[in-house]
Amino acid sequence: MSARELLMLRHGATEHNEKRLFTGAQDVPLSAKGRAALAPLRGTYPPASRFFTSGMRRAVETLCLLYGDVPHTDIAELMECRFGAFENRSHDDLYANEPLYRAWAQGERELVLPGGESRAAFDRRVLEGFRMLAGQPWEGLAVLVSHGGVLRALIALLDLTGGEPAYPPPNACGWRVRLSDAGQVVDCEAYP
C-alpha cells in the first residue's frame, strides 16, 4: 500500500464568507481578515511534496499564504459550485424567497440553478476532478486548496463520514486522507 496522503483544505475567508453569501464561480480574493488570519499559520501546516488548487484566486492566495510561492497544479473541476443567478445571496434569503432554490437545497439533484449547475452535475465534476488529482504522481503528502462545497461533496461522495452528514469545514481546515496505490481513499481524519 502506498504512503501517499492528501491534505484537502478549504480556502481562507473572503468577504462573501464573512457576509454568509454564496460566492460560487466568482473569482474573488481573500478578505483582509482572511489574509490576516492565515499569515501567522505559515509554517505550521505539514510539509508537502506536491500542491493543487482549484485555480480560483481565493484558493491560490491561501496556498501562497500557507506554503509560500510553490509550484502547483490547478484542477478546474475542483472549483466551487456554480450558483448562477443565486450568487451574492445568502442561503436564508434564497430559502425564504426562491422556491427553485428551496427545491435544490432540499435535494433535487437534477434541478439546474438559473445560470448555474445541478447538484448532480456538480458532484460528477468534483468526482472527476478528484480522480484527476489522485491519478497524479507524488510521494508523501500533497495539498489541495479548494472550496467548502467541493470538500463537502468529496467527503460525501467518497463516503468518508461513515454515513454522517458532510458539512463544509471552516476556512483553512479540512481533511487529511490516505490513498492507496490505485488512488482510492483508505481513511480520513479532520484537519487540524
C-alpha positions in Angstrom: 0.0 0.0 0.0 1.2 3.5 -0.9 2.2 6.1 1.7 0.5 8.8 -0.3 -1.6 11.3 1.6 -3.7 14.3 0.6 -4.4 17.3 2.8 -7.7 18.8 1.5 -8.1 22.4 2.7 -10.8 25.0 2.3 -9.5 28.4 1.2 -9.2 31.3 3.7 -12.1 33.7 4.4 -13.5 36.1 1.8 -15.9 39.0 2.2 -18.6 36.7 0.9 -17.8 34.2 3.6 -17.9 36.9 6.2 -21.3 38.1 5.0 -22.5 34.4 4.6 -23.2 34.9 0.8 -22.8 32.3 -1.9 -19.6 33.0 -4.0 -19.8 30.2 -6.4 -18.0 30.8 -9.7 -17.0 34.4 -8.9 -13.2 34.7 -8.7 -13.0 36.7 -5.5 -9.8 37.3 -3.4 -9.4 36.6 0.3 -10.6 39.4 2.6 -8.2 41.5 4.7 -9.4 39.5 7.7 -8.9 36.2 5.8 -5.3 37.1 4.9 -4.6 38.3 8.4 -5.9 35.0 9.9 -3.7 32.9 7.5 -0.4 34.9 7.9 0.5 33.5 11.3 -0.2 30.0 10.1 2.6 29.9 7.6 5.0 27.1 8.5 2.5 25.4 10.8 1.0 23.1 8.2 2.8 19.8 7.4 5.4 19.9 4.6 4.2 18.6 1.3 5.8 17.4 -1.9 3.0 18.4 -4.3 0.4 21.1 -4.4 -3.0 21.5 -6.1 -5.7 24.2 -6.2 -9.0 24.8 -8.0 -7.2 27.7 -9.8 -9.5 30.2 -8.3 -7.9 33.3 -6.7 -9.0 32.6 -3.2 -7.6 29.1 -3.3 -4.2 30.2 -4.8 -3.9 33.0 -2.3 -4.5 30.6 0.5 -1.9 28.2 -0.8 0.7 31.1 -1.1 0.0 32.3 2.4 0.3 28.9 4.0 3.2 27.5 1.9 4.8 30.3 0.0 5.1 30.7 -3.8 5.2 27.0 -4.5 4.6 25.4 -7.9 1.1 24.0 -8.1 -1.3 22.3 -10.4 -4.7 23.8 -11.0 -7.7 21.5 -11.5 -10.7 23.5 -12.7 -13.0 20.6 -12.0 -12.5 21.3 -8.3 -13.9 24.8 -8.5 -16.9 25.7 -6.3 -20.5 25.0 -7.3 -21.8 27.5 -9.9 -24.8 29.1 -8.2 -25.6 31.3 -11.2 -28.3 33.9 -10.5 -28.2 32.9 -6.8 -24.6 34.0 -6.2 -24.1 37.0 -3.9 -27.2 35.9 -1.9 -27.5 34.1 1.4 -29.0 30.6 2.0 -31.6 32.1 4.3 -32.7 34.8 1.8 -32.9 32.2 -1.0 -34.6 29.6 1.0 -37.3 32.1 2.1 -37.8 33.7 -1.3 -36.9 31.4 -4.1 -38.9 28.1 -4.4 -36.4 26.9 -7.1 -33.5 27.3 -4.7 -35.5 25.7 -1.9 -36.1 22.6 -4.0 -32.4 22.5 -5.0 -31.4 22.8 -1.3 -33.8 20.0 -0.3 -32.0 17.6 -2.6 -33.5 17.9 -6.1 -30.3 16.6 -7.7 -31.1 17.2 -11.4 -32.6 20.7 -10.9 -30.3 23.3 -12.6 -29.9 26.6 -11.0 -30.5 29.6 -13.4 -27.2 30.2 -15.0 -25.6 27.6 -12.7 -25.5 23.9 -12.4 -27.4 21.0 -10.8 -26.2 19.1 -7.7 -25.7 16.0 -9.9 -23.6 17.8 -12.4 -21.5 19.4 -9.6 -20.9 16.1 -8.0 -19.9 14.5 -11.2 -17.5 17.3 -12.0 -15.9 17.2 -8.5 -15.5 13.5 -8.5 -13.8 13.7 -11.9 -11.5 16.4 -10.5 -10.6 14.2 -7.6 -9.9 11.3 -9.9 -7.6 13.5 -12.0 -5.8 14.7 -8.8 -5.5 11.2 -7.4 -4.0 10.0 -10.7 -1.1 12.5 -10.4 2.3 11.2 -9.2 3.6 12.2 -5.8 5.2 10.7 -2.7 4.3 11.5 0.9 1.9 14.4 1.4 0.2 16.5 -1.3 -2.0 19.5 -0.5 -5.2 20.6 -2.2 -6.7 24.0 -1.6 -10.3 24.2 -2.8 -13.7 25.2 -1.6 -16.2 24.3 1.1 -18.8 22.9 -1.2 -16.2 20.9 -3.1 -14.8 19.4 0.1 -18.3 18.6 1.5 -19.2 16.9 -1.8 -16.0 14.9 -1.8 -16.4 13.7 1.7 -20.0 12.6 1.0 -19.2 11.1 -2.5 -16.3 9.1 -1.1 -18.4 8.1 1.9 -15.7 9.3 4.4 -18.1 10.2 7.2 -19.4 6.8 7.9 -22.9 7.8 6.9 -22.9 11.1 8.9 -23.8 14.3 7.0 -20.9 16.1 5.5 -20.5 19.8 6.3 -18.1 22.2 4.8 -15.0 22.7 7.0 -14.1 26.1 8.5 -11.7 28.2 6.4 -8.2 26.8 6.3 -9.3 23.5 7.7 -10.3 20.2 6.0 -9.4 16.6 6.0 -6.2 14.5 5.7 -6.8 11.4 3.6 -4.6 8.4 2.9 -4.7 7.0 -0.6 -4.0 3.5 -2.0 -1.6 3.0 -4.9 -4.8 3.0 -7.1 -5.8 6.4 -5.8 -8.6 5.1 -3.6 -9.2 6.7 -0.2 -8.2 4.3 2.5 -9.0 6.5 5.5 -9.7 10.1 6.5 -9.4 12.4 9.5 -10.4 16.0 10.2 -7.5 18.6 9.9 -6.4 20.3 12.1 
